[in-house]
Amino acid sequence: RPLMPALDVSLCSDALLLLGAGTISSFEDGTDKATVAGNLYPGVRDALITAYRWRFTIKKVQLARLSDAPATEWAYHFQQPSDCLRICQMFDSAAAGANPFLEYEVFGQTIHADVTSLWADYQFRPDEATFPPYFKQLLRYALAADLAHSIVDSDSKADYWWQKAFGSPGEGGRGGYFANCRGLDAQQQPGQQITSFPLLEARMS
C-alpha cells in the first residue's frame, strides 16, 4: 500500500486541485509547483493561525523568570515559550477569573514587568493532525488564493479563492468562510493545554 503524503503536503495538493493544477506527492517531488507550495505553505499556515484566537491554538503557562537583571527600567524579565507565535493575554495570577495584566513590555523573546510571576495565554503551532476540519478547509482556500499567482498565473482565480476564504474587500479579511470558521470555533470547548514551569528561576540558554 503506498504511503499517504504528509498532511501539509496533502493540504497543498488539495489547494492545487482547486486551481486545476494537479497534485503533488511531496514538497521534493522535483516539480516547480511542489517547490513553490513547500516555500509558501509555512507562511500561509502561520498567518492563518495568528489571524484569530482559535481555541485549538491556545496554551496557558506560567512563564519562566530569568535570573539576570534586565537591561531595562523593569524589575524582572521572563522567557517567552519557545513555541510561541503570538502572546494573547498576560496575567499576574493563576486564580480563576483573574483580570488580564497590562503592565508589561515585550523585548524580542522576553517579557519585562515589575511583578515576580507571570502567566500567559499564547498561540502555538499545533500539528496539522489536530487541525479541526473547518480550519483545514479554510487553509485549503487560503493556499489556493496564494498559489494561484505562482502556479497558474491567474489573478481571477487568486481573487476568487481569496473571497471564498475571506469575503469581499470591504469585509477586511473577516468574511467568507473565515467568518463561518470563527462561529464554529466559538462553539468548541476551550482547548487550552496547561503547562507549569517550575517556580525556580531559569537562565537563558
C-alpha positions in Angstrom: 0.0 0.0 0.0 1.5 3.4 -1.0 2.4 5.8 1.8 0.0 8.7 2.3 1.6 12.1 1.9 2.2 14.2 5.0 -0.8 16.3 5.9 0.9 19.6 5.0 1.6 18.2 1.5 -1.9 16.9 1.3 -3.4 20.3 2.1 -1.2 22.0 -0.6 -2.1 19.2 -3.0 -5.8 19.8 -2.4 -5.3 23.6 -3.0 -3.6 22.8 -6.3 -6.5 20.7 -7.3 -8.8 23.6 -6.6 -6.8 25.5 -9.1 -6.9 22.7 -11.7 -3.1 22.3 -11.4 -3.0 18.6 -10.4 -1.5 17.1 -7.3 2.0 16.7 -5.6 3.3 13.7 -3.7 5.8 15.6 -1.6 7.5 19.0 -1.5 10.6 17.4 -3.0 9.0 15.6 -5.9 11.0 17.7 -8.4 8.2 19.8 -9.8 8.0 23.6 -9.7 4.6 23.5 -8.1 5.9 21.3 -5.3 8.8 23.7 -4.6 6.5 26.7 -4.7 3.9 25.1 -2.4 6.6 24.0 0.1 8.0 27.5 0.2 4.7 29.3 0.6 2.9 26.8 3.0 4.6 27.7 6.3 3.8 31.4 5.9 0.2 30.9 4.9 -0.4 28.4 7.8 1.2 30.7 10.4 -0.6 33.8 9.2 -3.9 32.0 9.3 -3.2 30.7 12.8 -2.4 34.1 14.2 -5.2 35.9 12.3 -7.7 34.8 15.1 -7.5 33.3 18.5 -8.5 29.8 17.5 -9.2 27.7 20.6 -7.1 24.8 19.4 -4.0 27.0 19.2 -4.0 28.3 22.8 -1.8 27.3 25.7 -1.7 28.8 29.2 1.6 28.6 31.0 3.5 30.2 33.9 6.5 32.0 32.3 10.0 31.1 33.4 11.6 34.1 35.2 15.2 34.8 34.1 17.7 35.2 36.9 19.8 38.0 35.5 18.7 41.6 35.8 17.0 43.1 32.7 18.7 46.0 30.9 15.5 48.0 31.0 13.5 50.0 33.6 11.6 46.9 34.5 12.5 44.9 37.6 12.1 41.4 36.1 12.0 39.6 32.8 10.6 36.3 31.6 11.3 34.0 28.8 8.6 33.6 26.1 7.8 29.9 25.4 9.9 28.5 22.6 6.8 27.6 20.6 5.0 31.0 21.0 3.7 32.5 17.8 1.7 35.3 19.5 1.0 36.4 23.0 -2.8 36.8 23.6 -3.1 37.8 27.2 -0.9 38.1 30.3 -1.9 37.5 33.9 -0.1 38.1 37.2 -2.2 35.4 39.0 -3.3 31.9 38.2 -6.6 32.4 40.0 -9.7 31.6 38.0 -11.3 34.7 36.7 -8.1 36.8 37.1 -8.2 40.0 35.1 -5.7 40.4 32.3 -2.4 42.1 33.3 -1.4 45.1 31.2 1.8 46.4 32.8 4.5 44.7 30.7 6.6 45.2 27.6 7.9 42.6 25.1 11.5 42.8 24.0 12.5 40.2 21.5 11.7 36.8 23.1 11.4 38.2 26.6 8.6 39.9 28.5 9.5 42.6 31.1 7.4 43.6 34.1 7.6 44.6 37.8 5.9 41.5 39.1 7.7 38.3 40.2 5.3 35.9 38.4 3.5 36.0 35.1 1.2 33.6 33.3 0.5 33.8 29.5 -2.2 32.7 27.2 -0.4 32.4 23.9 -0.8 30.9 20.4 1.3 28.0 19.3 1.6 26.0 16.1 -0.3 22.7 16.6 0.5 19.6 14.5 -1.7 19.6 11.3 -3.3 16.3 12.5 -5.0 18.3 15.3 -6.5 21.0 13.0 -10.3 20.9 13.1 -11.9 20.1 9.7 -13.2 23.6 9.3 -9.7 25.1 9.7 -8.2 22.6 7.2 -10.8 23.7 4.7 -10.0 27.4 5.3 -6.3 26.7 4.9 -7.0 25.0 1.5 -8.9 28.1 0.3 -6.1 30.4 1.6 -3.4 28.3 -0.1 -5.3 28.3 -3.4 -5.5 32.1 -3.3 -1.8 32.4 -2.6 -0.7 29.7 -5.1 -2.8 31.0 -7.9 -0.4 33.7 -9.0 2.7 31.5 -9.0 1.2 28.2 -10.3 -1.5 29.2 -12.8 -0.7 32.9 -13.2 -4.3 33.9 -12.7 -5.4 37.0 -10.9 -9.1 36.0 -11.3 -8.5 32.6 -9.6 -6.5 34.3 -6.8 -9.3 36.8 -6.3 -12.0 34.1 -6.4 -10.3 31.9 -3.7 -9.4 34.9 -1.6 -13.0 36.0 -1.5 -14.1 32.4 -0.9 -11.8 32.3 2.1 -12.1 35.8 3.5 -15.0 37.6 1.8 -15.2 40.8 -0.2 -12.6 43.5 0.1 -15.0 45.6 2.3 -15.1 42.8 4.9 -11.4 43.3 5.8 -10.4 39.7 5.6 -13.0 38.7 8.2 -15.8 37.5 5.9 -16.3 34.4 3.7 -15.5 31.0 5.1 -13.3 32.6 7.7 -16.4 34.1 9.4 -18.1 30.6 9.4 -14.9 29.1 11.0 -14.9 31.7 13.7 -18.5 30.8 14.5 -17.7 27.0 14.6 -14.6 27.7 16.7 -16.6 29.7 19.3 -18.9 26.6 19.8 -15.9 24.5 20.9 -14.9 23.9 24.5 -11.7 25.7 25.4 -8.8 23.6 24.2 -6.1 25.1 26.4 -3.1 22.9 27.2 -1.9 23.7 30.7 1.9 23.6 31.3 3.6 24.6 34.5 7.1 25.9 34.5 9.0 25.2 37.8 8.9 28.1 40.1 12.7 28.2 40.2 14.2 30.9 38.1 15.5 29.9 34.7 18.6 31.1 33.0 18.6 31.9 29.3 20.3 29.2 27.4 
